[in-house]
């Protein structure tokens, strides 16, 4: 990837900003460097963040059309709609869908966002849909801990009580026995005299103040029957009546339990998690949402409770109650999480969607597809479904314009540093708001492609460019190690370290003096060899002002263990001078080997991936040595860092091993002992 500008082209102020950028790139407690473009897609978990940092104007016309469609359906101007959002992979379909997720936006535009993962099969459609709807309508409100379903049931209860009290005498027939002393499943109303019937004025006052204790004065079964008769769209549907009866236990919590526990039981039952006979004991009849039909009917009822018809009935009591539309989203994420693999599954899915919009009056159903998939599946759809679905070309997303791409770039960077006032201030002060690039470079290299591809390209280019910025040895090394580790993310420990000896050789090339300075020896020569596919390095080690030398071999072995080690020992130690030839073998994982009579000449070590990454990082930052040298403190910091990292690895044992053997060689006055028949010394050394 070509770099946009050279370091010399940046001003002093721009370089300072880029150094600050690099300082915040390594993620705390992680082995990753993060750029402003790391999040490719605004997912549900961070949808609010993405609306802030991405360009709101991108696909704004499509968002507005969807909002208009939601408003028309919610207000009854149009029937339920099915919308297909199409576009090339990475163009922003998932991003756009999740822009509708923030609770504040849902409240402003009067809809409930319903959606979830793609980890389900077509035969699980109804159960998944019910789970999503329940999660959506019971999500905590941003302003308090009450959820929308609870608030809607309470509103229905208060409106039903108002309607009862509007009739002079009918309300008396619905009172609980003992004027407030209800069954064990309801709370005791706090009145001065339990055996005195409450007055109509008292009940009206409690209703007007939205005092939930008023429901204890009404018999649960009789009150539930009245609500079902007045607020259900299908009053004869026994399953709807049962589900409504369960929901109304929000108003009649079990007095033997904490109110939270009683309300949680409702959610568990809706999710199919309740297996005891609690509701059978309470109602005298039991029903479980364990069939596709019952699950769909539960969805139908929950949707109806937020419809315009119910909302108007509630608002007629003088308390504004706005309808809420259910915005059902099915996002076809490309790749491993594809929604369905077979065309038959897609056809069944379309049939289920057809049943949804045909049965529910206040839903907008949106699902996404690539253009290729849309064109392929369109001909397979049933004619009735094909005619009902909205496939206008206005809902086909296009690549971002140059202005939009630059806007996203600037917003992403600004959002990335907004928690750091000093960096933000210095960034705003420089004339080029597209650091470390230029506007032309961004549009030339990241334009005319999907936004996901643009973010991917900018992420890599941004991090690569920051890698060339010099801040200080510790940060530069951490950044380099993170970058190297990400490059080898998919490699296992064996493949990652397969060229470890090449790395060691390069490390000695750039930092050999630092490695050996703590010891009184120097490397006179280093050569690369291979024995039946087993790589090894040979070092000729000498003391300053001494002619005597020793040979130390460093080998790296892979998965196979005993046979390669036997070969190395036989080749490099057997028949060699015991005080002149030594061997160290490293491997990514723990291992044991008995070298027998050569044990004093043999050493083992570990070269796991983190050691490999550290060595590569030290090699990379060695290119900054000229810059470090301009500051004595920074220069010493670099030397100290190299020594520290070597001491944390097997190389410190290697160096000590070399030093001890060299000392033994020089201090020994005995003649060289030959263990095996003499052989010629190793060729090429």
C-alpha positions, 0 to 999 in steps of 0.5 A, spaced: 500 500 500 503 506 497 503 511 503 500 518 502 505 523 504 512 522 507 514 524 514 518 530 511 511 533 508 508 534 515 508 540 519 511 540 526 504 541 529 501 535 524 507 531 527 505 532 534 497 530 532 500 524 529 504 522 535 498 523 539 494 519 534 499 513 535 499 514 543 491 512 543 491 507 538 494 501 542 488 498 546 488 498 553 489 491 556 489 488 549 494 486 543 490 490 538 491 497 535 485 500 534 483 506 528 477 510 528 475 506 522 475 499 526 468 498 527 466 497 520 458 496 521 454 500 526 451 494 530 445 494 535 450 494 541 453 500 539 448 503 534 447 510 538 455 511 538 455 510 530 450 515 529 454 520 532 460 518 529 458 517 522 455 521 517 448 522 518 446 525 511 449 518 508 442 514 505 438 520 509 433 519 503 432 512 504 432 513 512 426 518 511 422 514 506 422 508 511 420 513 517 415 516 512 412 509 511 412 507 519 408 513 520 403 512 515 402 505 517 402 507 524 397 512 523 392 507 519 393 511 512 396 504 509 396 497 511 402 493 514 408 493 509 414 489 507 420 492 505 426 489 501 433 493 502 438 492 497 445 493 495 452 491 494 455 487 500 458 492 505 454 498 502 451 500 509 445 495 509 446 493 516 449 500 518 442 503 516 438 498 519 441 499 526 440 506 525 433 505 527 435 502 534 436 507 539 431 508 544 430 515 543 429 515 535 424 509 537 420 514 542 420 520 537 418 516 531 413 512 535 415 505 533 418 499 537 425 496 533 424 488 533 430 484 531 436 479 533 441 475 530 441 470 524 443 464 528 436 460 527 433 455 523 426 457 519 422 452 523 424 456 529 421 462 526 415 463 530 419 462 537 424 467 535 420 472 533 416 471 539 422 472 543 424 478 539 418 481 540 418 480 548 425 483 548 423 489 544 417 491 548 420 489 555 426 493 554 427 498 560 425 505 558 431 510 558 427 515 563 425 509 568 426 502 569 419 500 567 418 497 560 413 499 554 409 492 555 408 494 563 406 501 561 401 499 556 398 494 561 397 499 566 394 504 561 389 499 559 387 497 567 386 504 568 382 505 562 378 499 564 377 502 571 375 509 568 370 506 564 367 501 570 366 508 574 363 512 569 357 507 570 353 508 576 352 501 579 356 496 574 362 497 578 360 495 584 359 488 581 366 487 579 368 489 586 373 484 590 369 481 596 371 484 603 371 491 599 379 490 598 381 483 601 382 479 595 385 472 594 392 470 596 394 472 589 393 479 590 395 485 595 391 487 600 389 494 599 391 499 604 384 502 607 382 504 614 376 498 614 377 492 610 370 490 610 367 497 608 366 498 600 370 503 597 366 509 595 366 511 587 370 517 589 375 514 592 376 509 586 376 515 581 381 519 585 386 513 585 385 512 578 386 519 576 392 519 581 394 512 577 395 509 584 396 501 582 393 499 589 386 501 586 386 494 582 386 490 588 379 493 589 376 489 583 376 482 583 381 479 578 377 474 574 371 479 573 376 485 571 380 481 566 374 478 563 371 486 562 378 488 559 378 482 554 371 484 552 373 491 551 380 491 548 381 485 544 381 485 537 378 477 537 374 477 543 372 470 542 380 467 541 381 463 547 388 463 546 388 471 546 384 471 552 389 467 556 395 471 554 391 477 556 390 474 563 397 472 564 399 479 562 394 482 567 398 479 573 402 485 572 396 489 576 395 483 580 402 481 583 402 475 588 402 478 595 407 472 597 412 474 592 416 480 591 413 484 585 419 484 581 419 476 581 411 476 580 413 480 573 419 476 571 414 470 571 410 473 566 416 474 561 419 467 563 412 464 561 412 468 554 419 466 553 417 458 554 421 458 560 416 456 565 414 449 566 411 449 573 403 449 574 403 456 577 398 459 572 394 453 572 393 453 580 392 461 579 387 460 573 384 453 573 387 452 566 393 452 563 396 453 556 403 454 554 406 457 548 410 451 545 407 451 538 408 455 532 400 457 532 400 459 539 407 463 538 404 467 532 398 468 536 402 471 542 405 475 537 399 478 534 396 480 541 402 483 543 402 487 536 395 489 537 396 492 544 400 497 541 395 499 535 392 505 533 385 502 535 387 500 542 391 507 543 385 511 541 381 507 546 386 509 551 386 516 549 379 517 550 380 517 557 383 524 557 390 521 557 394 521 551 397 514 549 400 514 542 400 508 538 407 504 537 408 500 530 412 494 531 418 495 526 421 488 524 428 487 521 431 481 518 438 483 516 441 478 511 449 479 513 453 476 508 458 471 509 458 466 515 452 468 518 447 468 512 440 467 514 438 461 510 442 457 505 437 454 501 431 457 496 426 452 500 428 456 506 427 462 503 420 461 500 418 458 507 420 465 510 417 469 505 410 465 506 411 466 514 412 474 512 406 474 508 402 471 514 405 476 518 403 482 514 396 479 512 394 478 520 398 484 523 395 491 522 401 495 525 407 492 523 413 494 517 417 488 516 424 490 513 429 485 510 436 486 507 439 482 501 444 483 496 442 485 489 444 479 486 440 475 491 434 479 490 434 478 483 435 471 484 430 470 489 425 475 486 422 470 481 421 465 486 417 469 490 409 467 490 406 473 486 401 475 491 407 476 496 411 479 490 406 484 489 405 486 496 413 487 497 416 494 496 422 493 491 422 500 489 429 502 486 429 508 491 431 502 497 437 500 493 443 503 497 449 506 493 456 507 494 458 513 498 459 520 494 466 523 495 463 528 500 460 523 504 466 519 504 470 525 507 464 527 512 465 520 514 472 520 515 472 527 519 466 524 523 470 518 525 476 521 527 473 527 531 469 521 535 475 517 536 479 523 540 473 526 543 474 524 550 481 527 549 480 535 549 488 536 548 488 531 542 481 534 539 484 541 540 490 540 536 487 536 531 482 542 530 488 547 529 491 544 524 489 545 517 488 538 514 483 535 517 484 528 514 491 527 517 495 523 516 492 523 509 489 528 504 482 529 501 484 527 494 488 521 497 482 518 501 477 519 495 482 516 490 484 510 494 478 509 498 472 512 494 468 508 489 466 502 493 462 500 499 463 504 505 465 497 509 471 496 504 472 504 504 473 503 512 477 497 511 482 500 507 482 506 511 483 502 517 489 499 514 492 505 511 491 509 518 494 504 522 500 502 517 502 510 517 502 511 524 506 505 525 512 509 521 511 515 526 516 515 532 514 517 539 518 513 543 521 506 544 516 503 549 510 505 545 513 504 538 515 497 540 508 495 543 505 498 537 509 494 532 508 488 536 500 489 536 501 490 528 505 484 527 500 479 531 494 482 527 498 480 521 499 473 523 492 472 527 490 466 523 497 462 524 497 457 529 504 457 533 507 452 529 506 456 522 507 463 526 514 461 528 516 457 522 522 462 520 524 464 528 531 463 526 531 468 521 528 473 526 533 471 531 538 472 525 535 479 524 535 481 531 542 480 532 544 484 526 540 490 528 541 489 536 547 484 536 552 489 540 546 490 545 545 483 546 552 481 547 555 488 551 552 485 558 557 479 557 564 479 555 564 476 548 563 477 541 560 474 535 565 473 530 561 469 525 554 467 524 552 462 519 545 459 517 545 451 516 539 446 515 539 438 517 534 434 513 529 440 513 531 442 521 534 449 520 539 451 525 544 457 526 551 457 528 555 462 532 563 462 532 564 466 539 570 469 541 573 473 547 576 480 546 583 480 545 583 472 545 584 467 539 580 461 542 573 460 540 567 456 541 561 454 536 554 454 539 548 452 535 541 454 535 536 450 532 528 450 532 524 444 531 517 443 529 512 438 532 516 432 531 521 431 537 525 425 538 528 424 531 530 431 529 533 432 536 537 425 535 539 428 528 542 434 531 545 431 537 549 426 532 551 431 527 553 437 532 555 434 538 557 427 537 565 426 535 566 434 537 570 437 542 566 437 548 569 444 550 568 447 543 561 445 541 554 446 544 547 446 542 541 450 544 534 447 541 528 451 541 520 450 540 514 453 541 511 449 546 514 445 552 518 439 551 523 434 554 529 431 551 534 427 555 541 428 551 545 423 555 552 424 556 551 430 552 547 434 557 552 439 559 553 441 552 545 441 551 540 447 552 532 447 551 528 454 550 521 456 548 519 460 542 512 461 543 508 466 538 509 472 543 516 471 543 516 471 536 512 477 535 517 481 540 523 479 536 520 482 530 517 488 534 525 490 536 527 489 529 522 494 526 523 499 531 531 498 530 529 503 524 528 508 529 535 508 532 537 514 528 531 518 531 532 515 538 539 517 538 538 525 538 535 524 545 540 521 550 534 519 554 530 516 549 537 512 546 538 509 553 531 507 554 531 504 547 537 500 550 534 498 556 528 496 553 532 491 548 535 488 554 529 487 558 525 484 552 531 479 551 531 478 559 524 476 558 525 470 553 530 464 552 535 468 549 538 471 556 539 463 557 542 462 550 547 468 552 549 466 559 550 459 556 555 462 551 558 466 556 559 460 561 562 455 556 566 461 553 569 462 560 570 454 561 574 454 555 579 459 557 580 457 564 581 450 562 588 448 561 587 441 560 587 438 553 581 437 549 577 431 550 575 427 544 569 423 546 568 420 539 573 419 533 575 425 531 571 428 525 572 434 521 570 441 524 563 443 521 564 446 514 563 453 512 565 456 519 
